[in-house]
Amino acid sequence: MTKLEEMTALLVNELNDFNKSVERLEKISKQLESTKIKMDVAEYKTIIESHKQQMASHVNGMERFENWFNKKIEDPKIYPTWAVVLFIVCMVFTVGLVTYIIMK
């Protein structure tokens, strides 16, 4: 009979421990339900704002390059004006000199 009493006492102790654990879990569950989680996004806002400024700077630089490139395309000059004028003067001088030599 002592074995049966020991088993019953052990079972009662286990049930009491289980009930205490359930009560603790209920308390924790209530605390979790009443706890509100607040996120601090101020740090992320500053990071996003600095990234936004960097992107605006890059876009501005790309627009300036695009404007410069379009201006260069619209006004295509392969040779400078002074070089073209000098070439024409040299050609006229050479043709005149060759003509003078041939006519002599």
URZI-V975716 format. One record per residue. N is the residue number from 1. RES is the residue in one letter. OMEGA is omega in radians with two decimals (999 if undefined). NEAR is the number of other ideal C-beta (glycine too) atoms within 10 Angstrom. Layout:
# URZI-V975716
n=N res=RES omega=OMEGA near=NEAR
n=N res=RES omega=OMEGA near=NEAR
This chain:
# URZI-V975716
n=1 res=M omega=-3.13 near=5
n=2 res=T omega=3.10 near=6
n=3 res=K omega=3.13 near=7
n=4 res=L omega=3.09 near=8
n=5 res=E omega=3.11 near=9
n=6 res=E omega=3.13 near=10
n=7 res=M omega=3.12 near=10
n=8 res=T omega=3.12 near=10
n=9 res=A omega=3.12 near=10
n=10 res=L omega=3.12 near=10
n=11 res=L omega=3.10 near=10
n=12 res=V omega=3.10 near=10
n=13 res=N omega=3.13 near=10
n=14 res=E omega=3.11 near=10
n=15 res=L omega=3.10 near=10
n=16 res=N omega=3.10 near=10
n=17 res=D omega=3.12 near=10
n=18 res=F omega=3.12 near=10
n=19 res=N omega=3.11 near=10
n=20 res=K omega=3.13 near=10
n=21 res=S omega=3.11 near=10
n=22 res=V omega=3.11 near=10
n=23 res=E omega=3.10 near=10
n=24 res=R omega=3.11 near=10
n=25 res=L omega=3.09 near=10
n=26 res=E omega=3.10 near=10
n=27 res=K omega=-3.14 near=10
n=28 res=I omega=3.12 near=10
n=29 res=S omega=3.10 near=10
n=30 res=K omega=3.11 near=10
n=31 res=Q omega=3.13 near=9
n=32 res=L omega=3.12 near=9
n=33 res=E omega=-3.11 near=8
n=34 res=S omega=-3.13 near=7
n=35 res=T omega=3.09 near=7
n=36 res=K omega=-3.14 near=5
n=37 res=I omega=3.11 near=5
n=38 res=K omega=3.11 near=5
n=39 res=M omega=3.08 near=6
n=40 res=D omega=-3.08 near=7
n=41 res=V omega=-3.12 near=9
n=42 res=A omega=-3.14 near=8
n=43 res=E omega=3.12 near=8
n=44 res=Y omega=3.11 near=10
n=45 res=K omega=3.13 near=10
n=46 res=T omega=3.12 near=10
n=47 res=I omega=3.14 near=10
n=48 res=I omega=3.14 near=11
n=49 res=E omega=3.12 near=10
n=50 res=S omega=3.09 near=10
n=51 res=H omega=3.11 near=10
n=52 res=K omega=3.11 near=10
n=53 res=Q omega=3.11 near=10
n=54 res=Q omega=3.14 near=10
n=55 res=M omega=3.10 near=10
n=56 res=A omega=3.11 near=10
n=57 res=S omega=3.13 near=10
n=58 res=H omega=3.13 near=10
n=59 res=V omega=3.11 near=10
n=60 res=N omega=3.10 near=10
n=61 res=G omega=3.12 near=10
n=62 res=M omega=3.10 near=10
n=63 res=E omega=3.09 near=10
n=64 res=R omega=3.11 near=10
n=65 res=F omega=3.13 near=10
n=66 res=E omega=3.10 near=10
n=67 res=N omega=3.12 near=10
n=68 res=W omega=-3.11 near=10
n=69 res=F omega=3.11 near=10
n=70 res=N omega=3.11 near=10
n=71 res=K omega=3.11 near=9
n=72 res=K omega=-3.14 near=10
n=73 res=I omega=-3.12 near=8
n=74 res=E omega=-3.11 near=7
n=75 res=D omega=-3.06 near=7
n=76 res=P omega=3.03 near=6
n=77 res=K omega=-3.13 near=8
n=78 res=I omega=-3.12 near=6
n=79 res=Y omega=3.07 near=9
n=80 res=P omega=-3.09 near=9
n=81 res=T omega=-3.11 near=8
n=82 res=W omega=3.14 near=8
n=83 res=A omega=3.12 near=10
n=84 res=V omega=3.12 near=12
n=85 res=V omega=3.13 near=10
n=86 res=L omega=3.11 near=12
n=87 res=F omega=-3.14 near=11
n=88 res=I omega=3.12 near=10
n=89 res=V omega=3.13 near=10
n=90 res=C omega=3.13 near=10
n=91 res=M omega=3.11 near=10
n=92 res=V omega=3.13 near=10
n=93 res=F omega=-3.14 near=10
n=94 res=T omega=3.12 near=10
n=95 res=V omega=3.10 near=10
n=96 res=G omega=-3.13 near=10
n=97 res=L omega=3.12 near=10
n=98 res=V omega=3.11 near=10
n=99 res=T omega=3.11 near=10
n=100 res=Y omega=-3.12 near=9
n=101 res=I omega=-3.14 near=8
n=102 res=I omega=-3.09 near=7
n=103 res=M omega=-3.12 near=6
n=104 res=K omega=999 near=5
